[in-house]
Amino acid sequence: MRNLAATATLAVAAVLSAPAAQADPTGTAAPQPQPLTAYDVHDPAIANLDPVLRSAVQNATSAAATEGVTMTVTSGWRSPEFQQQLLDEAVGTYGTYEAARRYVQTPDRSRHVAGAAVDIGGPGADQWMITNGPRFGLCQIYANEPWHFELSTDMFGGCPPLLPDAADTH
């Protein structure tokens, strides 16, 4: 079962690591020759993020860079249609809707569709964010998605306990 979960996680990560323009069937994003950064505000995946989240990710990106960590955004805002496409593809990959939901949220519940979540990429970037993200209000939310971050710190700068997976809502 652990190998299935690891394979599933890698499959979703591969789909989500494609630049927004190549993966978004709505055509609302321009093709990107390189991965997006938090500063690529011309791209809807970044432009449509909640401004407070975008600013937090930009600040974290800058701080990470001073420590030699290059942070990219593998997925930011998503259209409802694209989120549904990801869910449909996940059902095909994992075999059932229930299994797919562990890795992909429905369009009406997705924090990406709401512009309130961002997936981080780059060598060591997820570990850097897990350690340092709370300084910027950014927390890992799902135990099985070390790349997924949301603004979620409490008034003391602490992150909430991890949810097991996307099937758990918050």
N, C-alpha and C positions, 0 to 999 in steps of 0.2 A: 504494500500500500504506500509505503514511503517513497518508493521509486516512481509510482504513478503520480504522487503529489509533486515530486521534484520535476518530473517530465511535464506535468500540466503547468506548473509555475513557469518553467522555461518557455513553453509554447506561448503562453499569454505574454510573457516579457518580449518574445520575438515579435509578436504582432504589434505590441505597443511601442517597441523601440524604433519602428519605422517613422520617418518624419511625418508630421501631421498631414501634409499635402498628398503624400503617396498613399496614405491609408484612409483618408476621409472621403467617402464616396459622394458627399454633397458638393465637393469642389470649392469649398469656402476657404481653403488654405492654399497659398502659393507654394510651388515646389521649392524645397530647400536643398541646396547642394551639400550642406553640412547639418549636423544635429542642431536643434534649436537651443538657445540659451534663454535665460530669464529676461534678457534684454532685447529679444527679437519681437518687439511689440507690434511689428507690421503683420505678424502671423496671428490669425484668430486663436490658435491654441494658447498663445500668450496674451494677446490683446483682450480676450474675453474672460480672463481670470478675474476674480474679485480683486480690486485694486490693492487692498490690504495684503492679500495673499501674494500677489505679484511683487509688491514691494518687499515683503519678507523673504521671498525666494531670491530676489535680486540682492538683497543685503547678505543673505547666506552664501550666495554664489561668489560675491566679492570677498567675503571673509575666507571661504574655502580656497580661493585662488591665492591668497596671501600665504597659505600653508601648502601650496603646490598641488591642490586638488582641483581638477577641472570638472565642473558640474554642468551637465546638460539637462534639458527637459525632454524626456522621451514621450511624455503625454501631459497635456494640460487640459484646457477646455476641450470638450467634445460635443458635437451636435447630438441630439437625441437619436438621429438616424445612424450615426456612426457607432454610438453606444449599443444600439440594437444589433448592428452588424457584428460587433465584437461578441455580444452575448450569443448570437446565432452560431458564429464560428466556434465559440467555446463549447456549445452543446454538441457540435459535430466532433470536436476534439475529445471531449470527456465522456461522450455517450449519453448523458442524461442532463436534463435541465438542472436538477438538484446538484449534480457534480459541477456543472459549469458555474453555478451561482457562487461557489466557493471562491471563484477567481474574478468573476465579472458581475457587476451590479446591473440591475435593470435601468433603463433610461429614466424612469420617473424617480428613482432613488439614488442615482449616481451623483456623487459629489463632483465628478468631472463635468457633467452636464450643467451643474449649477455654478461651475467656475470656482469651486471651493476645494479642489484637490489637484495635486501635481505629482507626477512620477519623475523621479530623478535618475539620471544615468551618469556614466563616467566611472573610470577605475577608482574604486574606493569612495566614491561620492555618497553612496547609500550609508556606509559605515560612518563617514564624516557627519552626515545629517542625523543619524541616529544619536550620535554623541553630542553634536553641537546644535542641532536644529532647535531644541527648546529655547536657546538664547534668543531665537528669532520668532518664537511662538509656534514653530513647526514640529509636529510629532508624527512618528510612524503610527499608523492606525491598526493595520492588520498584521498579525504574526507571520502570515505566509506571504506578505508583500513588503519586503524591506525597502522597496523603492517608492512606496506610496506615502505622501505626506499631506497633512492638513493643518490649518491653524487650530490648535486644540489645547494649548497650555492653560492651566488654571492660574489663579491670581498669584501663585507663588512660583510660576514658571515650570511647573511639573506637567508631565504628560499623563494622560489617562492610561489605565491598563490596556494592553493590546487585546483587540478582539481576535478570535481565532482566524476569521476569514471574512470575505465580503458578504457572505450569507447572513452574518450578524450585522444588524443595523445599529446606528448610533444617532 
